[in-house]
């Protein structure tokens, strides 16, 4: 598969949108660059006594609407440009969801699957301490992303609190419940994806109880998206992780597959399923396709073989601009990442609000607020989509860029 530079992709999407909405060139100029990118080199004592230096980044794109917000990923293929692109997408995502946040992202080049828990903890503390000069509850609030979860968030929160000498729970979101996490955060991104799916299906006349769904990626987002779609009555016919995919036209019990993966480390080998590759999985016939893995999955090479009617981007940046064009021409509705997976950062926002108030909400309250927020965001993007006669991605960009532009103008940046 051809690899696109994600930052180039983010710029192309911005350019296309700027043209369509006749964006003020001064605003366009500012939005092209992150406000700040920090590169850190973190020495870690490895279990064998050697010291290894890991490189990490934190990119802060735009904070016109509020403090920066965005996750931190651990992956061997992390690059500075990828982190920059992801920070741009966070600006749009927070704006689409109407959250009082700007966009940022962090990443560390490492392979946590080959590291011990102790090594990951020392790396996490070292990285967070290195970026602590630019993060904090009023400045930039990190969260989880690829290969990071509550465990790492707890270390981040603890490290930052140690540096400040008092507890600062609002410095990071996605924390475990006992240290200021929010009810509903773990499943929030997948829940948001399924709400976007429900709304998209309504518009396309897809009946969820008769719909076949394929999900690529079985991490937090993929698993929960599959789970909530199956709770809506959909049949989950295809699933995959980084090692490969499984297919069964009769549908999977998502929790059983999850338990299998927990035991074996992969869902490959799940009984009563046809084994297929990740590429084949994307091209399977289904009503709804949910890519929840990494960037660059739907490209100009395979886009014309996609057979679903609705694509929900659980992952960030899974579709290249060329593929977008092909899907749009063939009448496939793509609910873009910045809308489809905004449920995660939205409940992160709820968590932060609870931390700042020291007052905690029930799961029902969180889920109810999330549902209303996602429906409102979906509808405003959908109205823009109809008004501009464009695709859902451009519509989401227009909504987001309008909000950021208004804030920049009021603040006197342009
Ligand atoms: N990493 C997630 C995302 O890409 C969550 C970010 C957050 O909660 O701040 O949206």
Boltz pocket constraint, residues with backbone or C-beta under 6 A from the ligand:
constraints:
  - pocket:
      binder: B
      contacts: [[A, 69], [A, 70], [A, 71], [A, 72], [A, 93], [A, 141], [A, 142], [A, 143], [A, 144], [A, 145], [A, 146], [A, 173], [A, 316], [A, 341], [A, 342], [A, 344], [A, 345], [A, 346], [A, 348]]
      max_distance: 6.0
